[in-house]
Amino acid sequence: MAETPADVVAELKASIPTNPHGLRPWWERVDQEHHELLAAIHEAWRAGELGAKQITAARRISQKLRTYGITIGEQGVIAWLKRPTAL
């Protein structure tokens, strides 16, 4: 059976990322095993437990995440900290 135009369009829509940069954000690509850690860090930041200086906190978080194999820079951490939820 031949594909219909609607089938082709549906397949194309499903294969094109919705993110304008073509990739999902780093926090969505992190292995499941690290989700609890990310949630705890994000919650601590939102609660004010990691200080008031976002760049300083982002630097330290970035350094710590590298020890878990998550390589993300300060700007990526800052974008993540601004989110209302960790994931």
PDB file of N, CA, C and O in Angstrom, chain B, residues numbered from 101:
ATOM      1  N   MET B 101       0.846  -1.174   0.000  1.00  0.00           N
ATOM      2  CA  MET B 101       0.000   0.000   0.000  1.00  0.00           C
ATOM      3  C   MET B 101       0.896   1.244   0.000  1.00  0.00           C
ATOM      4  O   MET B 101       1.841   1.324   0.785  1.00  0.00           O
ATOM      5  N   ALA B 102       0.618   2.170  -0.838  1.00  0.00           N
ATOM      6  CA  ALA B 102       1.407   3.398  -0.963  1.00  0.00           C
ATOM      7  C   ALA B 102       1.059   4.360   0.160  1.00  0.00           C
ATOM      8  O   ALA B 102      -0.064   4.390   0.664  1.00  0.00           O
ATOM      9  N   GLU B 103       2.065   5.145   0.534  1.00  0.00           N
ATOM     10  CA  GLU B 103       1.833   6.157   1.556  1.00  0.00           C
ATOM     11  C   GLU B 103       0.969   7.275   0.992  1.00  0.00           C
ATOM     12  O   GLU B 103       1.084   7.654  -0.173  1.00  0.00           O
ATOM     13  N   THR B 104       0.114   7.780   1.843  1.00  0.00           N
ATOM     14  CA  THR B 104      -0.695   8.929   1.439  1.00  0.00           C
ATOM     15  C   THR B 104       0.082  10.202   1.746  1.00  0.00           C
ATOM     16  O   THR B 104       1.011  10.170   2.553  1.00  0.00           O
ATOM     17  N   PRO B 105      -0.271  11.308   1.128  1.00  0.00           N
ATOM     18  CA  PRO B 105       0.388  12.568   1.470  1.00  0.00           C
ATOM     19  C   PRO B 105       0.295  12.880   2.964  1.00  0.00           C
ATOM     20  O   PRO B 105       1.239  13.408   3.551  1.00  0.00           O
ATOM     21  N   ALA B 106      -0.829  12.557   3.566  1.00  0.00           N
ATOM     22  CA  ALA B 106      -0.997  12.794   5.008  1.00  0.00           C
ATOM     23  C   ALA B 106      -0.020  11.951   5.814  1.00  0.00           C
ATOM     24  O   ALA B 106       0.502  12.413   6.828  1.00  0.00           O
ATOM     25  N   ASP B 107       0.235  10.717   5.377  1.00  0.00           N
ATOM     26  CA  ASP B 107       1.215   9.852   6.048  1.00  0.00           C
ATOM     27  C   ASP B 107       2.612  10.444   5.966  1.00  0.00           C
ATOM     28  O   ASP B 107       3.360  10.447   6.944  1.00  0.00           O
ATOM     29  N   VAL B 108       2.955  10.947   4.781  1.00  0.00           N
ATOM     30  CA  VAL B 108       4.280  11.535   4.584  1.00  0.00           C
ATOM     31  C   VAL B 108       4.443  12.758   5.476  1.00  0.00           C
ATOM     32  O   VAL B 108       5.474  12.916   6.129  1.00  0.00           O
ATOM     33  N   VAL B 109       3.441  13.617   5.508  1.00  0.00           N
ATOM     34  CA  VAL B 109       3.500  14.822   6.343  1.00  0.00           C
ATOM     35  C   VAL B 109       3.596  14.439   7.813  1.00  0.00           C
ATOM     36  O   VAL B 109       4.380  15.042   8.546  1.00  0.00           O
ATOM     37  N   ALA B 110       2.832  13.463   8.262  1.00  0.00           N
ATOM     38  CA  ALA B 110       2.874  13.028   9.662  1.00  0.00           C
ATOM     39  C   ALA B 110       4.254  12.486  10.014  1.00  0.00           C
ATOM     40  O   ALA B 110       4.780  12.773  11.089  1.00  0.00           O
ATOM     41  N   GLU B 111       4.838  11.706   9.116  1.00  0.00           N
ATOM     42  CA  GLU B 111       6.176  11.165   9.358  1.00  0.00           C
ATOM     43  C   GLU B 111       7.213  12.285   9.443  1.00  0.00           C
ATOM     44  O   GLU B 111       8.085  12.269  10.311  1.00  0.00           O
ATOM     45  N   LEU B 112       7.111  13.251   8.540  1.00  0.00           N
ATOM     46  CA  LEU B 112       8.039  14.385   8.568  1.00  0.00           C
ATOM     47  C   LEU B 112       7.887  15.193   9.851  1.00  0.00           C
ATOM     48  O   LEU B 112       8.887  15.560  10.468  1.00  0.00           O
ATOM     49  N   LYS B 113       6.673  15.470  10.254  1.00  0.00           N
ATOM     50  CA  LYS B 113       6.436  16.233  11.486  1.00  0.00           C
ATOM     51  C   LYS B 113       7.018  15.525  12.695  1.00  0.00           C
ATOM     52  O   LYS B 113       7.569  16.170  13.588  1.00  0.00           O
ATOM     53  N   ALA B 114       6.904  14.224  12.733  1.00  0.00           N
ATOM     54  CA  ALA B 114       7.421  13.455  13.867  1.00  0.00           C
ATOM     55  C   ALA B 114       8.944  13.415  13.888  1.00  0.00           C
ATOM     56  O   ALA B 114       9.545  13.237  14.948  1.00  0.00           O
ATOM     57  N   SER B 115       9.568  13.578  12.732  1.00  0.00           N
ATOM     58  CA  SER B 115      11.020  13.460  12.675  1.00  0.00           C
ATOM     59  C   SER B 115      11.758  14.787  12.839  1.00  0.00           C
ATOM     60  O   SER B 115      12.979  14.800  12.990  1.00  0.00           O
ATOM     61  N   ILE B 116      11.030  15.899  12.811  1.00  0.00           N
ATOM     62  CA  ILE B 116      11.667  17.214  12.919  1.00  0.00           C
ATOM     63  C   ILE B 116      11.590  17.686  14.365  1.00  0.00           C
ATOM     64  O   ILE B 116      10.498  17.771  14.929  1.00  0.00           O
ATOM     65  N   PRO B 117      12.750  17.998  14.981  1.00  0.00           N
ATOM     66  CA  PRO B 117      12.747  18.466  16.368  1.00  0.00           C
ATOM     67  C   PRO B 117      11.945  19.759  16.511  1.00  0.00           C
ATOM     68  O   PRO B 117      11.959  20.611  15.623  1.00  0.00           O
ATOM     69  N   THR B 118      11.259  19.890  17.623  1.00  0.00           N
ATOM     70  CA  THR B 118      10.481  21.105  17.870  1.00  0.00           C
ATOM     71  C   THR B 118      11.354  22.210  18.434  1.00  0.00           C
ATOM     72  O   THR B 118      10.984  23.383  18.380  1.00  0.00           O
ATOM     73  N   ASN B 119      12.502  21.852  18.972  1.00  0.00           N
ATOM     74  CA  ASN B 119      13.444  22.843  19.487  1.00  0.00           C
ATOM     75  C   ASN B 119      14.088  23.553  18.301  1.00  0.00           C
ATOM     76  O   ASN B 119      14.559  22.887  17.379  1.00  0.00           O
ATOM     77  N   PRO B 120      14.121  24.887  18.299  1.00  0.00           N
ATOM     78  CA  PRO B 120      14.686  25.595  17.156  1.00  0.00           C
ATOM     79  C   PRO B 120      16.170  25.313  16.937  1.00  0.00           C
ATOM     80  O   PRO B 120      16.682  25.538  15.841  1.00  0.00           O
ATOM     81  N   HIS B 121      16.856  24.832  17.944  1.00  0.00           N
ATOM     82  CA  HIS B 121      18.276  24.526  17.816  1.00  0.00           C
ATOM     83  C   HIS B 121      18.515  23.086  17.363  1.00  0.00           C
ATOM     84  O   HIS B 121      19.651  22.704  17.082  1.00  0.00           O
ATOM     85  N   GLY B 122      17.461  22.296  17.292  1.00  0.00           N
ATOM     86  CA  GLY B 122      17.582  20.939  16.804  1.00  0.00           C
ATOM     87  C   GLY B 122      17.880  19.893  17.860  1.00  0.00           C
ATOM     88  O   GLY B 122      17.813  18.699  17.571  1.00  0.00           O
ATOM     89  N   LEU B 123      18.206  20.305  19.067  1.00  0.00           N
ATOM     90  CA  LEU B 123      18.497  19.354  20.141  1.00  0.00           C
ATOM     91  C   LEU B 123      17.610  19.635  21.343  1.00  0.00           C
ATOM     92  O   LEU B 123      17.199  20.767  21.596  1.00  0.00           O
ATOM     93  N   ARG B 124      17.335  18.576  22.064  1.00  0.00           N
ATOM     94  CA  ARG B 124      16.635  18.771  23.334  1.00  0.00           C
ATOM     95  C   ARG B 124      17.611  19.401  24.312  1.00  0.00           C
ATOM     96  O   ARG B 124      18.817  19.191  24.190  1.00  0.00           O
ATOM     97  N   PRO B 125      17.122  20.167  25.278  1.00  0.00           N
ATOM     98  CA  PRO B 125      18.015  20.759  26.277  1.00  0.00           C
ATOM     99  C   PRO B 125      18.769  19.670  27.040  1.00  0.00           C
ATOM    100  O   PRO B 125      18.302  18.536  27.150  1.00  0.00           O
ATOM    101  N   TRP B 126      19.931  20.029  27.561  1.00  0.00           N
ATOM    102  CA  TRP B 126      20.794  19.047  28.223  1.00  0.00           C
ATOM    103  C   TRP B 126      20.088  18.347  29.363  1.00  0.00           C
ATOM    104  O   TRP B 126      20.300  17.152  29.574  1.00  0.00           O
ATOM    105  N   TRP B 127      19.252  19.060  30.107  1.00  0.00           N
ATOM    106  CA  TRP B 127      18.590  18.438  31.270  1.00  0.00           C
ATOM    107  C   TRP B 127      17.575  17.390  30.845  1.00  0.00           C
ATOM    108  O   TRP B 127      17.196  16.544  31.655  1.00  0.00           O
ATOM    109  N   GLU B 128      17.132  17.421  29.610  1.00  0.00           N
ATOM    110  CA  GLU B 128      16.230  16.383  29.107  1.00  0.00           C
ATOM    111  C   GLU B 128      17.001  15.190  28.546  1.00  0.00           C
ATOM    112  O   GLU B 128      16.429  14.117  28.347  1.00  0.00           O
ATOM    113  N   ARG B 129      18.288  15.374  28.292  1.00  0.00           N
ATOM    114  CA  ARG B 129      19.110  14.303  27.723  1.00  0.00           C
ATOM    115  C   ARG B 129      19.925  13.556  28.773  1.00  0.00           C
ATOM    116  O   ARG B 129      20.570  12.558  28.451  1.00  0.00           O
ATOM    117  N   VAL B 130      19.909  14.013  30.005  1.00  0.00           N
ATOM    118  CA  VAL B 130      20.680  13.378  31.082  1.00  0.00           C
ATOM    119  C   VAL B 130      20.074  12.019  31.402  1.00  0.00           C
ATOM    120  O   VAL B 130      18.855  11.848  31.398  1.00  0.00           O
ATOM    121  N   ASP B 131      20.949  11.058  31.678  1.00  0.00           N
ATOM    122  CA  ASP B 131      20.484   9.713  32.024  1.00  0.00           C
ATOM    123  C   ASP B 131      19.532   9.748  33.216  1.00  0.00           C
ATOM    124  O   ASP B 131      19.665  10.577  34.116  1.00  0.00           O
ATOM    125  N   GLN B 132      18.591   8.850  33.201  1.00  0.00           N
ATOM    126  CA  GLN B 132      17.579   8.728  34.254  1.00  0.00           C
ATOM    127  C   GLN B 132      18.210   8.634  35.642  1.00  0.00           C
ATOM    128  O   GLN B 132      17.656   9.152  36.611  1.00  0.00           O
ATOM    129  N   GLU B 133      19.352   7.983  35.741  1.00  0.00           N
ATOM    130  CA  GLU B 133      19.992   7.800  37.041  1.00  0.00           C
ATOM    131  C   GLU B 133      20.357   9.126  37.708  1.00  0.00           C
ATOM    132  O   GLU B 133      20.553   9.165  38.923  1.00  0.00           O
ATOM    133  N   HIS B 134      20.451  10.202  36.944  1.00  0.00           N
ATOM    134  CA  HIS B 134      20.839  11.504  37.500  1.00  0.00           C
ATOM    135  C   HIS B 134      19.653  12.431  37.763  1.00  0.00           C
ATOM    136  O   HIS B 134      19.841  13.539  38.266  1.00  0.00           O
ATOM    137  N   HIS B 135      18.454  12.003  37.435  1.00  0.00           N
ATOM    138  CA  HIS B 135      17.287  12.866  37.595  1.00  0.00           C
ATOM    139  C   HIS B 135      17.065  13.292  39.039  1.00  0.00           C
ATOM    140  O   HIS B 135      16.745  14.452  39.299  1.00  0.00           O
ATOM    141  N   GLU B 136      17.227  12.388  39.961  1.00  0.00           N
ATOM    142  CA  GLU B 136      17.028  12.716  41.377  1.00  0.00           C
ATOM    143  C   GLU B 136      18.051  13.760  41.840  1.00  0.00           C
ATOM    144  O   GLU B 136      17.710  14.691  42.569  1.00  0.00           O
ATOM    145  N   LEU B 137      19.294  13.597  41.412  1.00  0.00           N
ATOM    146  CA  LEU B 137      20.348  14.557  41.749  1.00  0.00           C
ATOM    147  C   LEU B 137      20.014  15.942  41.196  1.00  0.00           C
ATOM    148  O   LEU B 137      20.110  16.939  41.911  1.00  0.00           O
ATOM    149  N   LEU B 138      19.623  15.999  39.923  1.00  0.00           N
ATOM    150  CA  LEU B 138      19.275  17.284  39.312  1.00  0.00           C
ATOM    151  C   LEU B 138      18.091  17.930  40.024  1.00  0.00           C
ATOM    152  O   LEU B 138      18.083  19.139  40.257  1.00  0.00           O
ATOM    153  N   ALA B 139      17.107  17.131  40.362  1.00  0.00           N
ATOM    154  CA  ALA B 139      15.942  17.667  41.062  1.00  0.00           C
ATOM    155  C   ALA B 139      16.336  18.261  42.414  1.00  0.00           C
ATOM    156  O   ALA B 139      15.842  19.321  42.797  1.00  0.00           O
ATOM    157  N   ALA B 140      17.216  17.583  43.129  1.00  0.00           N
ATOM    158  CA  ALA B 140      17.658  18.073  44.442  1.00  0.00           C
ATOM    159  C   ALA B 140      18.445  19.378  44.313  1.00  0.00           C
ATOM    160  O   ALA B 140      18.238  20.308  45.093  1.00  0.00           O
ATOM    161  N   ILE B 141      19.340  19.448  43.337  1.00  0.00           N
ATOM    162  CA  ILE B 141      20.125  20.667  43.132  1.00  0.00           C
ATOM    163  C   ILE B 141      19.208  21.819  42.746  1.00  0.00           C
ATOM    164  O   ILE B 141      19.325  22.920  43.284  1.00  0.00           O
ATOM    165  N   HIS B 142      18.304  21.566  41.822  1.00  0.00           N
ATOM    166  CA  HIS B 142      17.386  22.611  41.358  1.00  0.00           C
ATOM    167  C   HIS B 142      16.507  23.105  42.505  1.00  0.00           C
ATOM    168  O   HIS B 142      16.296  24.308  42.661  1.00  0.00           O
ATOM    169  N   GLU B 143      16.008  22.191  43.285  1.00  0.00           N
ATOM    170  CA  GLU B 143      15.164  22.545  44.431  1.00  0.00           C
ATOM    171  C   GLU B 143      15.947  23.380  45.440  1.00  0.00           C
ATOM    172  O   GLU B 143      15.427  24.355  45.981  1.00  0.00           O
ATOM    173  N   ALA B 144      17.193  22.998  45.689  1.00  0.00           N
ATOM    174  CA  ALA B 144      18.037  23.756  46.628  1.00  0.00           C
ATOM    175  C   ALA B 144      18.257  25.180  46.110  1.00  0.00           C
ATOM    176  O   ALA B 144      18.222  26.135  46.886  1.00  0.00           O
ATOM    177  N   TRP B 145      18.481  25.322  44.814  1.00  0.00           N
ATOM    178  CA  TRP B 145      18.658  26.657  44.241  1.00  0.00           C
ATOM    179  C   TRP B 145      17.381  27.482  44.401  1.00  0.00           C
ATOM    180  O   TRP B 145      17.428  28.635  44.831  1.00  0.00           O
ATOM    181  N   ARG B 146      16.254  26.888  44.055  1.00  0.00           N
ATOM    182  CA  ARG B 146      14.966  27.603  44.137  1.00  0.00           C
ATOM    183  C   ARG B 146      14.637  27.990  45.577  1.00  0.00           C
ATOM    184  O   ARG B 146      13.960  28.991  45.812  1.00  0.00           O
ATOM    185  N   ALA B 147      15.111  27.205  46.536  1.00  0.00           N
ATOM    186  CA  ALA B 147      14.845  27.486  47.954  1.00  0.00           C
ATOM    187  C   ALA B 147      15.836  28.492  48.534  1.00  0.00           C
ATOM    188  O   ALA B 147      15.717  28.876  49.698  1.00  0.00           O
ATOM    189  N   GLY B 148      16.808  28.918  47.737  1.00  0.00           N
ATOM    190  CA  GLY B 148      17.794  29.882  48.213  1.00  0.00           C
ATOM    191  C   GLY B 148      18.926  29.285  49.019  1.00  0.00           C
ATOM    192  O   GLY B 148      19.667  30.009  49.683  1.00  0.00           O
ATOM    193  N   GLU B 149      19.069  27.973  48.968  1.00  0.00           N
ATOM    194  CA  GLU B 149      20.088  27.288  49.763  1.00  0.00           C
ATOM    195  C   GLU B 149      21.481  27.332  49.136  1.00  0.00           C
ATOM    196  O   GLU B 149      22.461  26.974  49.789  1.00  0.00           O
ATOM    197  N   LEU B 150      21.581  27.763  47.884  1.00  0.00           N
ATOM    198  CA  LEU B 150      22.876  27.789  47.202  1.00  0.00           C
ATOM    199  C   LEU B 150      23.367  29.220  46.988  1.00  0.00           C
ATOM    200  O   LEU B 150      24.155  29.485  46.081  1.00  0.00           O
ATOM    201  N   GLY B 151      22.904  30.117  47.815  1.00  0.00           N
ATOM    202  CA  GLY B 151      23.335  31.505  47.727  1.00  0.00           C
ATOM    203  C   GLY B 151      22.471  32.311  46.784  1.00  0.00           C
ATOM    204  O   GLY B 151      21.498  31.812  46.219  1.00  0.00           O
ATOM    205  N   ALA B 152      22.846  33.566  46.626  1.00  0.00           N
ATOM    206  CA  ALA B 152      22.056  34.480  45.806  1.00  0.00           C
ATOM    207  C   ALA B 152      22.720  34.787  44.470  1.00  0.00           C
ATOM    208  O   ALA B 152      22.082  35.348  43.579  1.00  0.00           O
ATOM    209  N   LYS B 153      23.975  34.433  44.322  1.00  0.00           N
ATOM    210  CA  LYS B 153      24.701  34.760  43.099  1.00  0.00           C
ATOM    211  C   LYS B 153      24.598  33.609  42.107  1.00  0.00           C
ATOM    212  O   LYS B 153      25.208  32.554  42.280  1.00  0.00           O
ATOM    213  N   GLN B 154      23.820  33.841  41.079  1.00  0.00           N
ATOM    214  CA  GLN B 154      23.536  32.796  40.110  1.00  0.00           C
ATOM    215  C   GLN B 154      24.791  32.305  39.392  1.00  0.00           C
ATOM    216  O   GLN B 154      24.953  31.099  39.205  1.00  0.00           O
ATOM    217  N   ILE B 155      25.672  33.201  38.992  1.00  0.00           N
ATOM    218  CA  ILE B 155      26.861  32.795  38.248  1.00  0.00           C
ATOM    219  C   ILE B 155      27.794  31.952  39.113  1.00  0.00           C
ATOM    220  O   ILE B 155      28.387  30.983  38.637  1.00  0.00           O
ATOM    221  N   THR B 156      27.921  32.325  40.381  1.00  0.00           N
ATOM    222  CA  THR B 156      28.770  31.548  41.295  1.00  0.00           C
ATOM    223  C   THR B 156      28.180  30.154  41.497  1.00  0.00           C
ATOM    224  O   THR B 156      28.896  29.155  41.439  1.00  0.00           O
ATOM    225  N   ALA B 157      26.881  30.096  41.734  1.00  0.00           N
ATOM    226  CA  ALA B 157      26.224  28.798  41.912  1.00  0.00           C
ATOM    227  C   ALA B 157      26.347  27.962  40.643  1.00  0.00           C
ATOM    228  O   ALA B 157      26.606  26.761  40.713  1.00  0.00           O
ATOM    229  N   ALA B 158      26.164  28.590  39.487  1.00  0.00           N
ATOM    230  CA  ALA B 158      26.242  27.866  38.219  1.00  0.00           C
ATOM    231  C   ALA B 158      27.635  27.291  38.002  1.00  0.00           C
ATOM    232  O   ALA B 158      27.781  26.171  37.513  1.00  0.00           O
ATOM    233  N   ARG B 159      28.656  28.058  38.366  1.00  0.00           N
ATOM    234  CA  ARG B 159      30.038  27.565  38.238  1.00  0.00           C
ATOM    235  C   ARG B 159      30.241  26.315  39.073  1.00  0.00           C
ATOM    236  O   ARG B 159      30.760  25.307  38.593  1.00  0.00           O
ATOM    237  N   ARG B 160      29.826  26.394  40.326  1.00  0.00           N
ATOM    238  CA  ARG B 160      30.006  25.256  41.242  1.00  0.00           C
ATOM    239  C   ARG B 160      29.182  24.044  40.804  1.00  0.00           C
ATOM    240  O   ARG B 160      29.655  22.909  40.857  1.00  0.00           O
ATOM    241  N   ILE B 161      27.945  24.298  40.370  1.00  0.00           N
ATOM    242  CA  ILE B 161      27.081  23.205  39.909  1.00  0.00           C
ATOM    243  C   ILE B 161      27.700  22.538  38.684  1.00  0.00           C
ATOM    244  O   ILE B 161      27.740  21.311  38.596  1.00  0.00           O
ATOM    245  N   SER B 162      28.179  23.341  37.745  1.00  0.00           N
ATOM    246  CA  SER B 162      28.811  22.819  36.542  1.00  0.00           C
ATOM    247  C   SER B 162      29.999  21.930  36.907  1.00  0.00           C
ATOM    248  O   SER B 162      30.155  20.840  36.358  1.00  0.00           O
ATOM    249  N   GLN B 163      30.826  22.394  37.825  1.00  0.00           N
ATOM    250  CA  GLN B 163      31.983  21.612  38.269  1.00  0.00           C
ATOM    251  C   GLN B 163      31.540  20.294  38.896  1.00  0.00           C
ATOM    252  O   GLN B 163      32.104  19.239  38.604  1.00  0.00           O
ATOM    253  N   LYS B 164      30.538  20.360  39.750  1.00  0.00           N
ATOM    254  CA  LYS B 164      30.072  19.154  40.436  1.00  0.00           C
ATOM    255  C   LYS B 164      29.455  18.162  39.456  1.00  0.00           C
ATOM    256  O   LYS B 164      29.688  16.958  39.561  1.00  0.00           O
ATOM    257  N   LEU B 165      28.671  18.659  38.508  1.00  0.00           N
ATOM    258  CA  LEU B 165      28.034  17.767  37.551  1.00  0.00           C
ATOM    259  C   LEU B 165      29.065  17.021  36.701  1.00  0.00           C
ATOM    260  O   LEU B 165      28.827  15.886  36.289  1.00  0.00           O
ATOM    261  N   ARG B 166      30.198  17.652  36.442  1.00  0.00           N
ATOM    262  CA  ARG B 166      31.259  16.978  35.675  1.00  0.00           C
ATOM    263  C   ARG B 166      31.730  15.706  36.386  1.00  0.00           C
ATOM    264  O   ARG B 166      32.111  14.733  35.737  1.00  0.00           O
ATOM    265  N   THR B 167      31.702  15.719  37.716  1.00  0.00           N
ATOM    266  CA  THR B 167      32.125  14.522  38.453  1.00  0.00           C
ATOM    267  C   THR B 167      31.157  13.359  38.234  1.00  0.00           C
ATOM    268  O   THR B 167      31.489  12.205  38.507  1.00  0.00           O
ATOM    269  N   TYR B 168      29.971  13.669  37.746  1.00  0.00           N
ATOM    270  CA  TYR B 168      28.972  12.638  37.436  1.00  0.00           C
ATOM    271  C   TYR B 168      28.898  12.355  35.940  1.00  0.00           C
ATOM    272  O   TYR B 168      28.008  11.641  35.478  1.00  0.00           O
ATOM    273  N   GLY B 169      29.840  12.919  35.186  1.00  0.00           N
ATOM    274  CA  GLY B 169      29.869  12.685  33.752  1.00  0.00           C
ATOM    275  C   GLY B 169      28.938  13.579  32.957  1.00  0.00           C
ATOM    276  O   GLY B 169      28.693  13.332  31.776  1.00  0.00           O
ATOM    277  N   ILE B 170      28.420  14.615  33.595  1.00  0.00           N
ATOM    278  CA  ILE B 170      27.526  15.555  32.914  1.00  0.00           C
ATOM    279  C   ILE B 170      28.340  16.810  32.618  1.00  0.00           C
ATOM    280  O   ILE B 170      28.649  17.588  33.520  1.00  0.00           O
ATOM    281  N   THR B 171      28.679  16.995  31.363  1.00  0.00           N
ATOM    282  CA  THR B 171      29.504  18.131  30.981  1.00  0.00           C
ATOM    283  C   THR B 171      28.606  19.236  30.444  1.00  0.00           C
ATOM    284  O   THR B 171      28.088  19.153  29.330  1.00  0.00           O
ATOM    285  N   ILE B 172      28.436  20.258  31.250  1.00  0.00           N
ATOM    286  CA  ILE B 172      27.617  21.408  30.866  1.00  0.00           C
ATOM    287  C   ILE B 172      28.266  22.656  31.437  1.00  0.00           C
ATOM    288  O   ILE B 172      28.731  22.658  32.577  1.00  0.00           O
ATOM    289  N   GLY B 173      28.296  23.704  30.651  1.00  0.00           N
ATOM    290  CA  GLY B 173      28.915  24.951  31.083  1.00  0.00           C
ATOM    291  C   GLY B 173      28.003  25.796  31.948  1.00  0.00           C
ATOM    292  O   GLY B 173      26.841  25.463  32.177  1.00  0.00           O
ATOM    293  N   GLU B 174      28.562  26.896  32.421  1.00  0.00           N
ATOM    294  CA  GLU B 174      27.834  27.789  33.320  1.00  0.00           C
ATOM    295  C   GLU B 174      26.545  28.328  32.693  1.00  0.00           C
ATOM    296  O   GLU B 174      25.503  28.363  33.347  1.00  0.00           O
ATOM    297  N   GLN B 175      26.616  28.743  31.438  1.00  0.00           N
ATOM    298  CA  GLN B 175      25.430  29.310  30.786  1.00  0.00           C
ATOM    299  C   GLN B 175      24.314  28.275  30.656  1.00  0.00           C
ATOM    300  O   GLN B 175      23.136  28.608  30.787  1.00  0.00           O
ATOM    301  N   GLY B 176      24.681  27.034  30.400  1.00  0.00           N
ATOM    302  CA  GLY B 176      23.682  25.972  30.343  1.00  0.00           C
ATOM    303  C   GLY B 176      23.040  25.737  31.694  1.00  0.00           C
ATOM    304  O   GLY B 176      21.838  25.490  31.784  1.00  0.00           O
ATOM    305  N   VAL B 177      23.843  25.815  32.746  1.00  0.00           N
ATOM    306  CA  VAL B 177      23.308  25.650  34.104  1.00  0.00           C
ATOM    307  C   VAL B 177      22.381  26.823  34.443  1.00  0.00           C
ATOM    308  O   VAL B 177      21.312  26.626  35.021  1.00  0.00           O
ATOM    309  N   ILE B 178      22.794  28.036  34.081  1.00  0.00           N
ATOM    310  CA  ILE B 178      21.954  29.203  34.358  1.00  0.00           C
ATOM    311  C   ILE B 178      20.598  29.075  33.670  1.00  0.00           C
ATOM    312  O   ILE B 178      19.565  29.351  34.280  1.00  0.00           O
ATOM    313  N   ALA B 179      20.594  28.659  32.408  1.00  0.00           N
ATOM    314  CA  ALA B 179      19.323  28.466  31.696  1.00  0.00           C
ATOM    315  C   ALA B 179      18.453  27.460  32.417  1.00  0.00           C
ATOM    316  O   ALA B 179      17.238  27.636  32.503  1.00  0.00           O
ATOM    317  N   TRP B 180      19.062  26.410  32.936  1.00  0.00           N
ATOM    318  CA  TRP B 180      18.330  25.371  33.667  1.00  0.00           C
ATOM    319  C   TRP B 180      17.812  25.892  34.997  1.00  0.00           C
ATOM    320  O   TRP B 180      16.681  25.594  35.380  1.00  0.00           O
ATOM    321  N   LEU B 181      18.634  26.675  35.714  1.00  0.00           N
ATOM    322  CA  LEU B 181      18.203  27.197  37.017  1.00  0.00           C
ATOM    323  C   LEU B 181      17.003  28.134  36.885  1.00  0.00           C
ATOM    324  O   LEU B 181      16.217  28.261  37.824  1.00  0.00           O
ATOM    325  N   LYS B 182      16.853  28.782  35.750  1.00  0.00           N
ATOM    326  CA  LYS B 182      15.745  29.719  35.537  1.00  0.00           C
ATOM    327  C   LYS B 182      14.416  29.004  35.314  1.00  0.00           C
ATOM    328  O   LYS B 182      13.353  29.620  35.398  1.00  0.00           O
ATOM    329  N   ARG B 183      14.474  27.736  35.038  1.00  0.00           N
ATOM    330  CA  ARG B 183      13.242  26.970  34.809  1.00  0.00           C
ATOM    331  C   ARG B 183      12.452  26.788  36.110  1.00  0.00           C
ATOM    332  O   ARG B 183      13.043  26.748  37.189  1.00  0.00           O
ATOM    333  N   PRO B 184      11.144  26.680  36.018  1.00  0.00           N
ATOM    334  CA  PRO B 184      10.362  26.455  37.244  1.00  0.00           C
ATOM    335  C   PRO B 184      10.534  25.059  37.825  1.00  0.00           C
ATOM    336  O   PRO B 184      10.320  24.848  39.019  1.00  0.00           O
ATOM    337  N   THR B 185      10.919  24.108  36.981  1.00  0.00           N
ATOM    338  CA  THR B 185      11.136  22.730  37.444  1.00  0.00           C
ATOM    339  C   THR B 185      12.456  22.207  36.884  1.00  0.00           C
ATOM    340  O   THR B 185      12.965  22.726  35.890  1.00  0.00           O
ATOM    341  N   ALA B 186      12.999  21.190  37.518  1.00  0.00           N
ATOM    342  CA  ALA B 186      14.300  20.653  37.126  1.00  0.00           C
ATOM    343  C   ALA B 186      14.277  19.969  35.768  1.00  0.00           C
ATOM    344  O   ALA B 186      15.216  20.121  34.987  1.00  0.00           O
ATOM    345  N   LEU B 187      13.223  19.220  35.476  1.00  0.00           N
ATOM    346  CA  LEU B 187      13.168  18.443  34.215  1.00  0.00           C
ATOM    347  C   LEU B 187      11.904  18.737  33.470  1.00  0.00           C
ATOM    348  O   LEU B 187      11.679  18.183  32.394  1.00  0.00           O
TER     349      LEU B 187
END
